[in-house]
């Protein structure tokens, strides 16, 4: 896929990647070997029939390709843009042994975009079962479970605490990676299956726990919205943000359009972003679009960064300066941020994650002159609801404890996505939601 020039795109929030043309999509699909034992399907957390939809693209039958995709995934335009295909379906593509793997993500995006512009169709929905299911949270896990359960004939209601549906798709991922009109269009497809959406409904407050547990089944999908901080001096100074707050203010509350929208972030000329994952890249690239010089600080080397390679490349193209093997030790300033102290790190033995364990290098301390610091070092499950449900077992990190099918310690209550696994990818959240939805459907049928 081509992308827009960096010197142009850093001044707006328009989508960076341009997508494939029909001819390019057909040519790419024709490269597929149509393996008898397709490893790409096993590499897909939601089990899409990848050889099937790719073959249909090669034949120029885009409507059939769209039907194949939506049989297992009602959010294909989203997944085609934000899934880490390079470590999943494309990562195990047989062609990758000798040449470039099939660009499955680009083809998925193309098919979904084509269908959206050419009268989208819906999968079949079973007869009503008379069973009611409550889904808490409208992020990727909640939307996926709701779609599968609605297709099975159950009456599904999604409760969303915010004024916009989509969860991390709406508040976390910037529009230049995932345009918001695409998020809304795919949510509308889920609602068209008969799903009811209740926005501005905080379960446990505006909807009681007793009301929630009155449904025939409940699926908890409230995500991982509790940000982590390093615990270094100076974190309470004005101008220090979690990536969650910073991205939510811009992506959902339009801080980039102040004063048209009265939800600003502090203006900054020089921003330090701490972290090396996709969220760190998103925060850095958003800050760049707000006009700042941006430094990205990561304690390991670039090759250890968990962010997608494409996001790292785009960040570099946009002028973000990387300080790898570097760790912050203190944020400077009295009332407002004036700098950040850092130390260089050496990479020694492997830690529990299998990556080199960084150690400070004595005498390597230095200071960066910045007026904003954004910490993007991880999140944990949101505790607001789960702490109100008596008898709900939680793990050490606040996650809801579930079995392989999403069952919690409470009968008829299931959970999936980041609330159960901790922060993970969009497609992994969707995969756990599909397993839980299948278990809920089986339970309701048995009853």
C-alpha positions in Angstrom: 0.0 0.0 0.0 1.1 3.5 -0.7 0.9 6.2 1.9 0.6 9.9 2.1 3.9 11.9 2.2 5.1 12.5 5.8 5.6 16.3 5.2 1.9 16.6 4.4 0.3 14.1 6.8 1.9 15.5 9.9 -0.4 18.5 9.5 -3.7 16.6 9.7 -5.4 13.5 11.0 -6.3 12.0 7.6 -5.6 8.3 7.0 -1.9 7.6 6.2 -2.2 4.4 4.2 -3.9 4.7 0.9 -5.1 1.1 0.4 -5.1 -1.1 -2.7 -6.8 -0.5 -6.0 -9.0 -3.3 -7.4 -6.3 -4.3 -9.9 -3.7 -4.4 -7.2 -5.9 -6.5 -4.9 -6.5 -9.1 -7.7 -2.8 -9.2 -8.5 -1.9 -9.7 -4.9 -4.6 -12.4 -4.3 -3.4 -14.3 -7.4 -0.1 -14.9 -5.6 -1.8 -17.2 -3.0 -0.8 -20.8 -3.2 -4.2 -22.0 -1.8 -2.4 -24.4 0.6 -4.1 -27.7 1.4 -3.3 -27.1 5.1 -3.5 -23.3 5.4 -1.4 -22.2 8.3 -2.8 -18.6 7.9 -6.2 -19.7 9.2 -4.5 -21.1 12.4 -2.7 -17.9 12.7 -5.9 -15.9 12.8 -7.4 -15.5 16.3 -11.0 -15.3 14.8 -10.5 -18.2 12.3 -11.3 -16.4 9.0 -11.3 -18.6 5.9 -8.4 -16.7 4.5 -7.7 -18.9 1.4 -11.4 -18.7 0.6 -11.8 -15.0 0.7 -8.4 -14.5 -1.1 -9.4 -16.8 -3.9 -12.6 -14.9 -4.3 -10.6 -11.6 -4.6 -8.4 -13.3 -7.2 -11.6 -14.2 -9.2 -12.8 -10.6 -8.9 -15.8 -11.7 -6.9 -15.6 -9.0 -4.2 -19.1 -9.5 -2.8 -18.4 -13.2 -2.1 -15.1 -12.3 -0.5 -16.9 -9.8 1.8 -19.5 -12.5 2.8 -16.6 -14.9 3.6 -14.9 -12.3 5.8 -18.1 -11.4 7.7 -19.0 -15.0 8.4 -16.3 -14.9 11.1 -15.6 -11.2 11.5 -18.0 -8.3 11.5 -15.2 -5.7 11.8 -13.1 -6.5 8.7 -12.3 -2.9 7.8 -11.0 -2.3 11.3 -9.0 -5.5 11.5 -7.5 -4.9 8.0 -6.0 -1.7 9.4 -4.9 -2.4 13.0 -4.3 -6.2 13.3 -0.6 -7.2 13.6 -0.9 -9.5 10.6 2.9 -9.8 10.4 3.0 -11.8 13.6 -0.3 -13.7 12.9 -1.7 -14.8 9.6 1.0 -13.3 7.4 3.7 -14.4 9.8 2.9 -18.1 9.1 2.1 -17.7 5.4 4.1 -20.4 3.4 5.1 -17.9 0.8 7.0 -16.1 3.5 9.6 -18.8 3.5 11.0 -17.7 0.2 9.4 -14.4 -0.7 7.0 -11.8 0.6 3.9 -13.3 2.4 0.4 -12.6 0.9 -0.6 -9.2 2.2 -3.7 -10.6 3.9 -4.4 -7.4 6.0 -4.3 -5.2 2.9 -6.7 -7.6 1.1 -9.1 -7.7 4.1 -9.1 -3.9 4.2 -9.7 -3.6 0.5 -12.7 -6.1 0.5 -14.3 -4.4 3.5 -13.9 -0.9 2.0 -15.2 -2.1 -1.3 -18.3 -3.6 0.3 -19.0 -0.5 2.4 -19.1 1.6 -0.7 -21.2 -0.9 -2.6 -24.4 -1.8 -0.6 -23.1 -3.9 2.3 -25.0 -7.1 3.2 -25.6 -8.8 6.5 -25.1 -12.4 7.6 -28.2 -14.5 8.3 -29.7 -14.2 11.8 -31.4 -17.1 13.5 -35.0 -17.1 14.8 -35.4 -15.3 18.2 -34.7 -17.6 21.1 -36.3 -15.4 23.7 -33.1 -15.2 25.7 -31.6 -11.9 26.8 -27.9 -11.2 26.9 -26.2 -8.1 28.3 -22.8 -7.0 27.0 -20.9 -4.5 29.0 -18.6 -2.4 26.8 -18.7 -1.7 23.1 -15.0 -2.2 22.2 -13.8 -4.9 19.9 -14.6 -7.7 22.3 -18.1 -6.4 23.2 -19.0 -5.8 19.5 -17.8 -9.2 18.5 -19.6 -11.1 21.2 -22.8 -9.1 20.5 -22.7 -9.8 16.8 -22.2 -13.6 17.3 -24.9 -13.8 19.9 -27.4 -11.7 17.9 -26.8 -14.0 14.9 -27.7 -16.9 17.1 -31.1 -15.3 17.7 -30.6 -13.9 21.2 -31.7 -10.4 22.2 -28.5 -8.5 22.9 -28.1 -5.2 24.7 -24.7 -3.4 24.8 -24.2 -1.0 27.7 -21.5 1.6 27.0 -20.5 4.1 29.6 -19.2 6.8 27.1 -21.1 8.9 24.7 -19.6 7.1 21.7 -19.4 3.4 21.0 -16.2 1.6 20.0 -14.1 1.5 23.1 -10.4 1.7 22.2 -11.4 1.8 18.6 -12.9 5.3 19.3 -10.8 6.7 22.1 -7.5 5.0 21.7 -6.5 4.6 18.0 -6.0 7.8 16.1 -8.0 8.6 13.0 -4.9 8.6 10.8 -4.6 4.9 11.5 -8.3 4.1 11.9 -10.8 6.7 10.5 -13.7 7.2 12.8 -16.3 7.0 10.0 -15.1 3.4 9.4 -15.5 2.5 13.1 -19.0 4.0 13.1 -19.9 2.1 9.8 -18.9 -1.3 11.2 -20.6 -0.6 14.5 -23.8 0.2 12.5 -23.5 -3.2 10.8 -23.4 -4.9 14.2 -26.4 -3.0 15.3 -28.2 -3.9 12.1 -28.2 -7.5 13.3 -30.7 -6.4 16.0 -28.2 -5.5 18.7 -29.5 -2.7 21.0 -26.9 -0.1 22.1 -27.3 2.0 25.3 -24.7 4.7 25.4 -24.0 6.9 28.5 -24.9 3.9 30.7 -22.4 3.1 33.5 -23.2 -0.3 34.8 -23.1 -0.4 38.5 -24.4 3.2 38.6 -27.0 4.1 36.0 -27.7 0.4 35.6 -27.5 -1.6 38.8 -25.6 -4.8 39.2 -28.9 -6.6 40.1 -30.4 -5.4 36.8 -27.3 -6.7 35.0 -27.5 -10.1 36.6 -31.2 -10.4 35.7 -30.2 -11.1 32.1 -30.0 -14.8 31.0 -26.3 -14.2 30.4 -23.8 -11.4 30.8 -20.6 -10.8 28.9 -18.1 -8.4 30.5 -15.9 -6.5 28.0 -14.9 -3.3 29.8 -11.3 -3.4 28.6 -8.0 -2.3 30.2 -8.5 1.4 30.9 -6.4 1.8 34.0 -3.1 3.4 33.0 0.3 2.4 34.6 2.9 4.9 35.7 6.6 4.5 36.3 6.5 5.8 39.9 9.4 8.3 39.3 9.6 11.7 40.9 7.7 14.5 39.2 4.7 12.5 37.9 2.2 14.9 39.6 3.5 18.0 37.8 1.2 19.7 35.3 1.9 18.4 31.8 2.4 14.8 32.7 -0.3 12.6 31.0 -1.0 8.9 30.7 -1.3 7.9 27.0 -4.9 6.9 27.8 -5.9 10.4 28.8 -3.9 12.1 26.1 -5.3 10.0 23.3 -8.9 10.1 24.7 -8.8 13.9 24.8 -7.7 14.1 21.2 -9.4 11.1 19.6 -12.8 11.2 21.4 -13.0 14.7 22.8 -11.5 16.7 19.9 -8.7 18.4 21.8 -7.0 19.0 18.4 -9.8 21.3 17.5 -9.7 23.6 20.6 -11.4 26.1 21.0 -14.1 24.7 18.8 -14.3 21.9 21.3 -13.7 22.8 24.9 -11.6 19.8 25.9 -8.0 20.9 25.4 -4.7 19.4 26.3 -1.9 21.7 27.4 0.0 23.2 24.5 3.5 21.8 24.2 6.6 22.6 22.0 8.6 19.5 23.1 7.1 16.2 24.2 8.7 13.1 25.6 6.7 9.9 25.1 7.8 6.9 27.3 7.3 3.5 25.8 7.8 1.3 22.8 4.4 -0.2 21.9 1.7 0.8 19.5 0.1 3.1 22.0 3.4 4.9 22.5 3.7 5.3 18.7 0.1 6.6 18.5 0.7 9.2 21.3 4.0 10.3 19.7 2.4 10.7 16.3 -0.6 12.6 17.7 1.7 15.0 19.6 3.6 15.6 16.4 0.4 16.5 14.6 -0.4 19.0 17.4 2.8 20.8 16.4 5.4 19.5 18.9 8.9 18.2 18.6 8.6 14.7 19.9 11.2 12.4 21.6 10.3 8.7 22.1 12.1 7.1 25.0 12.4 3.3 25.3 14.5 1.4 27.7 15.4 -1.4 25.3 16.7 -1.4 21.7 14.5 -0.7 18.7 14.5 -4.4 17.7 12.8 -5.2 21.0 10.0 -2.7 20.6 6.6 -4.4 20.7 5.1 -1.9 18.2 4.4 -2.9 14.7 7.3 -2.3 12.3 5.0 -0.1 10.1 4.2 2.2 13.0 7.9 2.6 13.9 8.7 3.4 10.3 5.9 5.9 10.0 6.9 7.6 13.3 10.5 8.0 12.1 9.3 9.4 8.7 7.2 12.0 10.6 10.3 13.3 12.4 10.0 11.6 15.8 13.4 11.3 17.5 14.1 7.9 19.1 16.1 7.5 22.3 16.4 3.7 22.7 18.3 2.0 25.5 17.2 5.0 27.6 15.1 5.1 30.8 13.6 8.2 32.5 14.6 8.7 36.1 12.9 12.0 37.0 10.5 14.6 35.6 11.6 18.1 36.2 9.6 21.2 37.0 7.8 23.1 39.8 4.3 23.7 38.6 4.8 22.7 35.0 7.1 20.2 33.2 10.4 21.7 32.3 12.5 18.6 31.5 13.1 14.9 32.0 16.2 13.3 33.3 17.2 10.0 31.7 20.0 7.4 31.9 21.3 5.2 29.2 20.8 1.4 29.6 22.9 -1.6 28.7 21.2 -4.8 27.6 22.4 -7.8 29.5 20.7 -11.1 30.4 17.3 -12.2 29.1 14.4 -11.5 31.4 11.2 -13.6 31.8 9.8 -12.2 28.6 12.8 -13.5 26.6 14.1 -10.0 25.9 17.3 -8.5 27.1 17.0 -7.0 30.6 18.1 -3.4 30.7 20.5 -2.1 33.3 21.5 1.5 33.9 25.0 2.6 32.8 26.7 4.6 35.5 27.6 8.1 34.6 25.4 8.2 31.4 22.7 10.5 32.8 21.4 13.4 30.7 18.4 15.8 30.5 16.0 16.5 27.7 14.3 19.9 27.6 10.6 19.1 27.3 7.3 20.7 28.5 5.1 17.6 28.3 5.6 14.0 29.2 3.3 11.1 28.1 3.6 7.7 29.7 2.6 4.8 27.5 3.9 1.9 29.5 0.8 -0.3 29.7 -2.6 -0.6 31.2 -4.6 -2.9 33.4 -8.3 -3.9 33.6 -10.7 -1.2 34.6 -11.8 -1.9 38.2 -15.0 0.2 38.3 -17.5 -2.5 37.5 -15.8 -5.7 38.5 -15.2 -4.5 42.1 -19.0 -4.1 42.4 -20.0 -7.7 41.4 -19.9 -9.9 44.5 -18.2 -13.3 44.1 -16.4 -12.3 40.9 -12.9 -13.8 41.1 -10.1 -11.5 40.1 -6.4 -12.2 39.4 -3.4 -10.5 40.9 -3.4 -7.7 38.3 -7.1 -7.0 38.6 -8.1 -9.1 35.6 -11.3 -11.2 35.8 -10.4 -14.9 36.1 -11.9 -17.0 33.3 -11.6 -20.4 31.9 -10.7 -21.2 28.2 -14.3 -20.3 27.2 -14.6 -17.1 29.1 -16.6 -18.4 32.0 -16.1 -16.5 35.3 -16.6 -17.6 38.9 -20.3 -16.6 38.6 -22.8 -18.7 36.7 -24.0 -17.1 33.5 -21.4 -14.4 33.7 -18.6 -14.5 31.1 -15.7 -12.1 30.2 -13.3 -11.5 27.4 -10.9 -9.1 25.9 -8.5 -7.0 28.0 -10.6 -7.3 31.1 -9.7 -11.0 31.2 -6.3 -11.1 29.5 -4.8 -7.7 30.3 -3.9 -5.3 27.5 -3.6 -7.2 24.2 -4.4 -6.6 20.5 -7.8 -5.8 19.0 -7.9 -9.2 17.2 -6.9 -11.2 20.3 -9.8 -9.5 22.2 -12.1 -10.4 19.4 -10.9 -14.0 19.4 -11.6 -14.4 23.1 -15.0 -12.8 22.6 -15.9 -15.4 19.9 -15.0 -18.3 22.2 -17.1 -16.8 25.0 -20.0 -16.1 22.7 -20.0 -19.7 21.5 -20.0 -20.9 25.1 -22.9 -18.6 26.0 -24.9 -19.8 23.0 -24.3 -23.4 23.9 -25.3 -22.7 27.5 -28.5 -20.9 26.5 -29.4 -23.6 24.0 -29.0 -26.3 26.7 -31.2 -24.5 29.0 
